[in-house]
Amino acid sequence: MNGFMPKNSLCPTGLYLCLSLLALGVTISCSGGQGDDPSAAESQESKGGLTGQEPAVSLDHSSWLSARSDDANTGISNSDLDAEIGEDVWTWDAAGRLWQSPVAKDGILYVGDGNLDFYAVRVADGKQLWRSRPRIIKTQDETVAGMGENLAERALPKDLDDHYGYSTPVLDDDQVITISEYGVMTAFALKDGKINWEHDFVDKVMSSPRIKGDKLLVNCTDGNFFAFDKNTGKELWRYWTSQKMLGSSCGFLGPDTAIFPAHDGFLHVVDIRNGQAIQRYELNKVSASTPLIAFGCAYFTTLGGGLRCFDLVDGVERWKQRGNVAGSHSLALSGENVLVHMRNELRAYHGVTGHLTWKTKLVGNGAVAPCVGKKLIYMTCGNANAYGIDPKTGEIKWQAKFGDSSRCQPVLIDGLLIVSNFKGRMTAFK
């Protein structure tokens, strides 16, 4: 069993049926304001703008709806066009630094900054459409005490500089839901940034929310996996993992099944209809990684354990690759390869065999997850380098600077690669 021990097997039949469909390719392909005052959501022009005269692209809009794009966390963009040149098209500046990765749909990006502001920015030209902020404002001390204040006018404390950071928003039909590091979850209306609802967690949140059906699902650092009604923010149930969770966001094995590794050293499979455990697999290692689901397996990183491939059908570890990688890394899928950023290299491992297909040395360290287009793989590094990489060979096709260090994942939308940095600048490359 290679150290993996199944625990609490409650409903294996339904799980294995779901996984069998997954293995056959049914689920994925291999090749989420200031109160209710109408004046609260600020509409203003971008500080940046186009460097040319025409909008960057004109086509049916692509989307990036959640942290890793889809239910299987593949990091694959559905953009019909790639950013093949590496030439900057526009820049836009937020009021605070950008640690949060954006989401996008219908030609609009949504992202929050370290100063507690949340924005809608047009993909084509970088024009800011609205700016809003949550009603509940919390400091780090208040998060520990579980005390938030409904005071939108309150002066912001200095320690809110990383307010929107670790958690990527999630998009629904008419709202975007985002969570601050200090545990304030806010649903903003896509149209104007007005607040639909808010929820105040007792502890911090460092994972990204996900939507499945009518449920909003998120892991909290208090060790609970929560389900909320996505339309009202009402808590439906919580699933206890026994230890804090510092980053792992769930993936989905089907319409009713979520999966995630956790700090308690287990890989959890949960029925999201009722919050009951379907199975737990013992990993013997701490993980804050968001799992990639492909080929009937879950791929993730563990602290001190490298990149691991766990066979969900047979319930055993298929392979693992040791390397200098944190237990919080997110992965991507490119054809038959699983992509992982190990220290200063991007590596492609064959998903079934675990053999190294290629590796490419990058300038700068970081734990940024790759973004996969139809023609290129995209990466950013901590020293402000963005890359376009050949998916078959790992050859760097283009490299460009974007101003300052970053931990935001790159996102390919409508043929533009969107990257952000710690100084609050977002840059679009074509």
N, C-alpha and C positions, 0 to 999 in steps of 0.2 A: 504493500500500500504506500510505500515511500513516505511514511509519516502522516498520511492523510487518513483520518478515521471518521467515518460517517457517524453523526450524532442526531438524535431526535428525528428519525425518519418517520414522518407522519402520513405522507401521502405520495409515495414514490411512483405510483402508476401514472397519475396525472402529470407529474414532473417529467417522467421519461417519455411520455407521449409528446409533450411539449418540446423536449430536447430532440426527439427523433425528427420532428418537423423542422426544427432549427438546423439540424445536421444536413437535412435535404435542401436547405437553402430557402425555406419558406419565409423565414423572418428577415434574413439579410442576404445581400449579394456579395460574393467574394471578390470578382475581377478587380414663456415666460417670464408730493405736492403739498403742496401746502394745504392739507385739509380738503374740504369740499367747496371751498370758495372758487368760483369761476375764474377769478383773477389770480389764483394761487399758482397755476402752472404758467411759467414764464415762457413766452415765445420771443426768440431773438435770433439775430443773424450769427453765423459762425464767426469765430475769431480768425479762422483760416479761410480756405476757399480754393477754387480751382486755380491751377497754375496755367491752364490754357483757356480757350474760349468756349469749348463745347463740353457738355456732359460726357463723362468717361465712357459710358456704354449705354446702349439702348436695346433691350431684349426682355423676354419674359423673366421676371425676377426669380432668383434662386433664394434659398432660405438656409438659415443655421439656427435652429429653434432651441437648442439646449447646449449644455457644456461640451459634449463631444458629438454633436450634430444629430444623432439618431438613437434609437432604443438600444442598439448593440454597442454604442460608444466607439464607433469605428473611426471617427475623425474624418470621414469622407464628405467632401462638399458636393452638392448637387448642381453646382454652377456649370453651365454649358461651355463657358469660356475659361481659360486659364490666364494667369498673370505671367506671360512668357518673356517679358522684356526686363522687368526689374526697375522700371522707371517710375518715379513718384509722380502722381497725378494731382493730388490735393493733400493738404494737411488741415487739421482742426485741433483747437486747443480747449481742453476742459479747464474749469476753475481750479481743480485740484489734480493731484497726480493720478495716473491710471494704473491700477493694479488688477482691475476686473476685466475679464475677457468679454467681448460683446456678443450679442445675438442679433439676428436680422431676419426680416421677412418683408415682402412687398416693397423692396427698395429702401428700407429704413433700418438703421442700426440703433440698438438700445444698449446703454452702458452707464454705469455709475462711477463716480470718482471718490477720492479719499476725503473730500470735503463735504460729503453727504448729499451731493447733487446727483440727480439722475437725468439722463438726456435721451432725446431722439435726434438722430443725425442722418441726413439723406446720403445714401450710398453713392449716388452718381457724382455729387459735387462737394460733399462735406458741409453742406449747409445745416446749421442747427435749427431744428423745428420747434422743440420745446425743452424746457428745463423744469424739473420739479424736485421735491424732496419729501421724505416721510414726515408724518406728524410726530411719531415717537422718536425721541432723541435720548441716547444712553451713553454714558461713559463706561470705561472698563470696570470701574469699581461698582457701578450700578448693575452691570451684567452679572457680576459675581453675586450680588445681593438680590438679583431678580427684580430690579426696580427700574422701570422706564417712565418717562414723563411725557405727557401729551402737551408739550409746549413748543410749538413751531417757532416762536419768536426768540427762544432761548439762545444765548450766545454759545457758539460751539466751542467745546474744550479742545485744547491742542492735541490731545491723544486720539482724536477722531481722524487723524490724517490718513489712516488706513481703513476708513469706514466701509467702503465697498472694495473688496479685495479678493479673497480666496474663492468666494462663491460666484459662479457664473449665473446670470438670470435664466429664466425659462419663458418661452412665448406660448401664449394660448391664442384663441381666436381673436379676442378683442382686448387682451390685457397682457402685460409683461410683469412677471413676479420676480422680485429680487430680495436678497437677504444680506444684511450688513454683518460684519464680523461679530458685532456685539449682540446679535440675535434679534434684530428687528426685521420682520418679513413684511414687505409691502407689495400690493398689487396696484400698478399704475395703469390707467386706461391708455391704450395705444393712441387714441385720437388726440388727446390734449394733456396727458400726464396727471389727470385728476386721480385721487386715491379711491379705489373701490373698497378695499379693506386692508387691515393690518393685523399682524400677530406678533406678540412679544414673547420670545423664548426666555427661559430662565438662564440658560447658559449661552456660550458663544456658538456660532455656526460657521464651519469652515468647509462645508461640502456644498454642492450645487443642487438646487431643487429639480425635480423631474415631474412630468405630467403623464399620467396614463389614464385614459378614460376621463372620469369626473374627479379623479383623485390627484392631489399634489403630494409628492413624497420627498422627504428630506431627512438626512442624518444630522443629529445634533451632537455637540461635544459632551453632553451629559450621558451619552451612551444609548440614547433612544433613536429608533427609526420611526418617524412620524408619518401619518397619513392625514391630510386635510381635505375638506371640500374645496375644490379649486375656485368655486364661485363665491364662497362666503368666508373662507379662512377658518371654518369651524373644524376643530380637531375631531377625527373619526376614531382613531386608535393609535397606540404606540407599542412598539416592539423593543424589548430591552435586550441589549447585547452583553451586558455585565461590565463593560469598561467604556471609557471615553472613546470617541471617534473623531479623528482630526483630519478629515478630508475626503474620505471615500464617498463617492456618489454612486447610486445604484444603476444597474443596467436591467434589462427586461428579457426574460426567456419566453414570454408569451403575454397574452392580454391580462393575466391575473398573477404573474409570477415575477418577483424582483430578486436580484442577486447582488451581493456586495461583500467584500472582505472587510474585516474590522480589527480594532486594536486588541480584541480579546483573543486573537489568534485563530479565528474561525472564518470560513467562507459561509455566509448565511444565504439561504434560499427561503423567501417569505411569500406567503399567499397574501396578496394585497387586498383581497376581498374582506379579510377579517383580521389581518395582522398576526396570523399564526405561522409558526415555523414549519416549513415543509421538510427541510434537511439542514444540517450543519456539518461542515467538513473541517476537521482539525488541520490547521496549517503549521502549527508550532512556530509561527512567526507573526509579528505585528505587521499590519498593512493599513495604509491610508490611500491606497490606489483605487482608481475607478476602473472596473473590470471591462475589458474588451471581450465581446462574445462573438466567436466565429468557429466554424468547423466542429461544432458540438463541444467546444471547450471554452473555458474562461481563462483569460490571460491577465496577469496583474503583477505588480512588483511587491516585494516584502522587504522589511528592514533587515539587512544582512543576508537576505536570501536570493537577491537578484530577480531576474525575470522568470516567472513560473507559468506553466501551462497545465491546467487541471481539466481532465476529461470528465465532463458532466454526465455522460451516459454511463460510463463504467465506474465512476466515483473514485478515480485514482489520478495521481500526478502522471502526466504524459512525459513531460521533460522540463528542465530548468536550465537557465544559463546564468552563471554567476558573473557579476561585474559591478563596477562602481556606480550603483544606481540607488536612489532613495526609495523608501517604501511608499512614497506618495506619487510616483510618476504615473501619468496617463499615457496611453499607447495609441496606435493608429493601425489601420489595416490597408495594405496596398497589394492588390492581387492576392497571391498566396503568402505574402510576407506580413509579419507583425513588426511594426516599427517601434523602437525605443531609443530615447536619448540617454546615453550613458556617458556622464561627465562631459567630455568635449567631442564625442562621436555620435553620429546617428547610425544605428545598426538596424539591419533588416534580417530577421530570422524566419526561416520557413515555418509556417504555422503548424504543419503536421509533424515534421521531423525535428524541428528545433535547430537545424543546421544553419550556420551563418551564411546568408546569401551575399551580402556586401556590407561594408562599413565605410563611412565617410567622415573625415576629421573636419570639425567645425571650429571656428575661432570664438572661444568663449564658452563658459559653462552655463548650466541652467537646467531646470526641470520642466521646460516648456514642451507641450505635446505637439506632434506634427499635425499638419492639415494636408489632406490628400485631394488633389484635383484630378482631372481626367488625363492630364499630360505630365504634371509635375507634382512633387512633394514639396511642402513649404515648411521652413523652420525659422525660428528666431532664437538668438542667443543673448546671454546677459550683457554682452558688450555692444549691443545695438546693431548687430548684423542680422539681416534677413537673407534667406537663401531660397532659390528655386533649384530643385534636385531631380535628376532623372530617376524614375522609379525602378528601372531595370538594372542600372549599373551603379547608382549612387553618385554619378558624376554631377558636380555643381555646375548648373547651367547659367545662373546669375547670382550675384551677391550685391547687396546694397546696404547702406547705413540708414538708420532711422532716428538718430539724434541722441538717445540715451538708453541706459539699460532697461530691461523689461523682464517680466515673468508672465505676461499675457500671451495666450496662445494665438497664433495667426489664424485668420478666418478668411476663406475665399468666397466672395459674394459678387455675383454678376460680373465675373471676370476681373475683379479687383481684389488684391490681397490686402487685408486690413490688419495693421499692426499698431500697437500702442506702447508708450514708454512711461517711465516713472515721473517725467516732468509734465505729464498730462497731455502730450501731443499724440494724436492719432494720424497715421499716414496711410494713404492708399497707393499701392503700386500696381501697374498694369504689366 
